[in-house]
Structure formats: C-alpha cells, structure tokens
C-alpha cells in the first residue's frame, strides 16, 4: 500500500476543587482540527489500516501546517454492534495551525491518495464514506502533547449542547485544558473542540488503559459530570458516556 501513498477562545473561569481555573489565553487561537471516521469496505480493514499507517511519513514531509495527525482504528464494543455501527472503522484526527493549513491538508498528497483509493478501501467511497464524515472544528483549548510517540490509544467524544447552553459548554471546555495539563500526567494530549454552534467534542490520547481510566476519574471528567445535567443534551449517561468512542493508534505525525 506504500506505493499508493508515496507518489502522491476568551478565557472563562470555572471552580474546580474550590479554586478558579482560567483557560490558557491565546493557547488555541486560530488552531483548527478535523475528525473523520470511515467504515472500511468489506474485507478491506487491514489494507485500509496499512494505507493510513503508511500516510504518516508523507504528512510529516509535505504538510508543515498539520501540527498533529493521528491514524486510528476503532475498538469495537457490544454497544457499537447493538447500534448498527460498522465493526471495522478507521479514523483520522488532525490539528492544524490555522484554517489555511487545513485547506492545504485537504488539497494535499495524502487526501489525493485517499480519494484515489476510496472506492476500494472505504464503504461508500469518497463522497459517502469520507467527505460525508468530515467533522471540522475550532480548537477551544488543549493540553499540549507530551511523550507523543508513546501513545497507544485515543478517545473521541462528540457532545451536543443542551438548548441555550452552547456558550456555557464552550466555556467549560476552554477552561478544561489547563486542568488536564496540571492534573493528568497520563493524558498525553487533550483537545476541547467546537464543531458547530451546538456540537462539541473532546479528543485525547493515552499510553495505556490506565491513563484513560485516570482521565475518566479526574477533575475534568468530574466537572463535566457535575455540569452535564444542565449543559449537555442527554446529560452524563446519554449525552456523554453513550458517545465515547475508543481507538487504537496506528500512526502519528
């Protein structure tokens, strides 16, 4: 599969543990992100995973504005099967220095190679399997990456704000990055994202399951659990936990 690749937010405070924590000023200004989860075509999960893993060096060589790039494979759960979600799902998550860098990425060699191979690798091909699943976002706050290449697993959670609560949920996510940075050494990268007016997301990476477990037992998860009844459509159980998606990391730029 290598032959297919090579040619080609204001600071707002929340009170946590009795102390005000303020979002990093200017830390995420102008940065953007994208998340794309794609169902593998029947029998093509391994080939698709190999394709994405082989893409990482090309992203590194040709996309200076792509700050971070992750190739991912979904960890299937009984809940996925019960909800009719495809069992073989691959994903890409990337962070860009600004919107023009994201445009350059989608006009770049890796995107072109994926388009050329999508009919074989992706259920639904390029239009229905890739483009229809792109979720572009603004980066609200981050814990900057540490020990990046020791990461083995990732989590993505899409969250819908309750009616009239978008600004408050955005503020919570802006404030969360510094808390993660100060209190979660096992969380190697964390990003709070805003996809549209009412849709938000969290993406984070861990060296192992112990790091993920510590994150979900941590201050930010506790704060989100406390506030989710007011801020999140569906509350904690149906609005947050039900939307947790875990992934194995195949490659990192």
C-alpha positions in Angstrom: 0.0 0.0 0.0 3.0 2.3 0.3 3.1 2.6 -3.5 -0.3 4.2 -3.4 0.9 6.8 -0.9 4.4 7.8 -2.0 3.6 9.1 -5.5 1.4 11.4 -4.5 -11.3 31.4 22.6 -12.0 34.1 25.5 -10.8 33.0 29.0 -13.7 32.0 31.3 -13.4 30.6 34.8 -14.9 27.5 36.4 -14.4 26.5 40.0 -12.8 23.1 40.5 -11.8 21.8 43.9 -12.6 25.3 45.3 -10.0 27.0 43.1 -10.7 29.2 40.0 -9.0 27.8 36.9 -8.8 30.0 33.8 -8.4 28.9 30.3 -5.0 29.3 28.6 -5.0 32.7 27.0 -4.3 32.5 23.3 -3.2 28.9 23.5 -5.6 27.7 20.9 -6.1 30.9 18.9 -6.7 30.1 15.2 -6.0 26.4 15.5 -8.4 24.1 13.8 -9.0 20.4 13.8 -10.7 17.6 11.8 -12.0 14.2 12.7 -13.1 11.7 10.0 -14.4 8.2 11.0 -14.7 6.0 7.9 -16.2 2.5 7.6 -13.8 0.1 5.8 -15.1 -1.6 2.7 -15.9 -5.4 3.3 -12.7 -7.3 3.7 -10.5 -4.2 3.5 -10.0 -3.2 7.1 -6.4 -4.4 7.2 -5.5 -2.8 3.9 -7.1 0.4 4.9 -5.2 0.4 8.2 -2.0 -0.2 6.4 -2.8 2.7 4.0 -3.3 5.1 6.9 -0.2 4.0 8.7 1.9 4.5 5.6 0.5 8.0 5.2 2.1 9.4 8.4 5.6 10.0 6.9 4.1 11.8 3.9 2.1 14.1 6.2 5.3 14.8 8.1 7.2 15.6 4.9 4.7 17.6 3.0 2.4 19.3 5.5 4.2 21.7 7.8 0.9 23.3 8.8 -0.5 20.0 10.1 0.6 20.2 13.7 -0.7 16.7 14.7 -2.0 13.8 12.7 -3.3 10.5 14.0 -4.4 7.4 12.1 -6.8 5.4 14.3 -8.7 2.1 14.3 -11.9 1.8 16.4 -12.1 -0.5 19.3 -15.4 -2.3 18.7 -17.8 -2.6 21.6 -21.1 -4.6 22.0 -22.8 -1.2 22.1 -21.5 -0.4 18.6 -23.0 -3.7 17.3 -26.3 -3.1 19.0 -26.5 0.4 17.4 -25.7 -1.0 14.0 -22.4 0.8 13.7 -19.9 -0.8 11.3 -17.4 -3.0 13.1 -14.4 -2.1 11.0 -13.9 1.7 11.3 -10.8 3.7 10.7 -10.4 7.4 11.5 -8.1 10.4 11.1 -7.8 13.2 13.7 -5.6 16.1 12.9 -4.8 19.6 14.3 -3.8 22.5 12.1 -2.0 25.8 12.9 -4.9 27.6 11.1 -7.7 27.2 8.6 -5.4 27.7 5.6 -3.3 24.8 6.8 -6.4 22.6 7.0 -7.3 23.7 3.4 -3.8 22.7 2.3 -4.1 19.3 4.0 -7.3 18.5 2.1 -5.7 19.6 -1.1 -2.5 17.6 -0.3 -1.0 14.3 -1.4 -2.5 12.1 1.4 -6.0 13.4 0.7 -5.4 12.8 -3.1 -4.2 9.3 -2.4 -7.2 8.5 -0.2 -9.5 9.8 -2.9 -7.9 7.6 -5.5 -8.2 4.5 -3.3 -11.5 5.2 -1.6 -13.6 3.1 -3.9 -11.6 0.1 -2.9 -10.9 0.8 0.8 -13.9 2.8 2.1 -17.5 1.7 2.3 -19.4 4.4 0.4 -16.4 5.5 -1.5 -15.0 9.1 -1.4 -18.3 11.1 -1.2 -20.4 9.0 1.2 -17.6 7.2 3.1 -15.1 10.1 3.5 -16.4 13.5 2.7 -19.8 13.0 4.4 -18.0 12.0 7.6 -15.6 15.0 7.9 -16.1 16.9 11.1 -14.2 20.2 11.1 -13.8 22.0 14.4 -12.2 25.0 16.1 -9.8 24.2 18.9 -11.1 25.7 22.1 -8.3 24.5 24.5 -5.6 21.9 24.7 -3.2 20.1 26.9 -0.2 20.2 24.6 1.3 16.9 23.5 3.8 15.2 25.8 5.6 11.8 25.2 3.6 11.8 21.9 5.0 8.7 20.4 4.4 6.5 23.5 0.6 6.9 22.9 -1.2 3.7 22.0 -4.9 4.6 22.5 -7.2 7.5 21.9 -10.8 8.6 22.8 -13.2 10.8 20.8 -16.4 12.1 22.4 -19.0 14.2 20.5 -21.3 16.2 22.7 -24.4 18.2 21.9 -25.1 21.2 24.0 -28.5 21.5 25.7 -30.8 24.2 24.3 -29.3 27.6 25.1 -26.2 26.2 26.8 -23.7 26.4 23.9 -21.7 29.3 25.4 -21.5 27.7 28.8 -20.4 24.4 27.4 -17.7 26.1 25.3 -16.5 27.9 28.4 -16.2 24.7 30.3 -14.1 23.1 27.5 -11.9 26.3 27.3 -11.2 26.0 31.0 -10.5 22.3 30.9 -7.2 22.2 29.0 -5.1 23.8 31.8 -6.7 21.5 34.4 -5.8 18.4 32.3 -2.3 19.8 31.9 -1.9 20.2 35.7 -3.6 17.1 37.0 -3.3 14.3 34.4 0.2 13.2 33.5 -1.2 10.1 31.9 -3.2 12.1 29.4 -0.6 12.7 26.7 -2.7 15.1 24.6 -6.2 16.6 25.2 -8.3 18.9 23.0 -11.7 20.5 23.5 -13.3 21.3 20.2 -16.3 23.2 18.8 -17.7 21.7 15.6 -20.7 24.0 15.1 -23.0 26.2 17.1 -24.3 23.4 19.3 -21.9 20.4 18.7 -18.7 20.0 20.7 -16.1 17.2 21.1 -13.2 16.0 23.2 -10.2 14.2 21.8 -7.4 12.7 23.9 -4.6 10.2 23.8 -3.0 7.8 26.4 -0.1 5.5 26.6 -2.4 2.8 28.0 -5.7 2.0 29.5 -4.5 3.1 33.0 -4.0 6.6 31.6 -7.5 6.6 30.2 -9.0 5.3 33.4 -7.3 8.0 35.4 -8.6 10.6 33.0 -12.2 9.5 33.5 -11.6 9.6 37.2 -10.1 13.0 37.0 -11.2 16.6 37.7 -12.3 17.5 34.2 -14.5 14.4 33.9 -15.9 15.1 37.4 -16.6 18.7 36.3 -18.3 17.6 33.1 -20.3 15.0 35.0 -21.4 17.7 37.5 -22.4 20.2 34.9 -23.7 17.8 32.2 -27.3 17.7 33.5 -27.6 21.4 32.7 -25.2 21.8 29.7 -25.4 18.6 27.7 -28.3 17.2 25.8 -29.0 13.8 27.3 -27.0 14.5 30.4 -24.0 12.5 31.5 -25.2 9.0 30.7 -26.9 9.5 27.3 -25.1 12.7 26.2 -21.5 11.9 27.2 -20.9 8.3 28.1 -23.0 6.9 25.3 -20.9 8.9 22.8 -17.5 7.7 24.0 -15.5 6.1 21.1 -12.2 4.5 21.8 -9.4 3.8 19.2 -6.1 2.1 18.8 -3.5 4.5 17.4 -2.0 3.2 14.1 0.4 6.1 13.3 1.2 9.6 14.5 2.7 12.6 12.7 
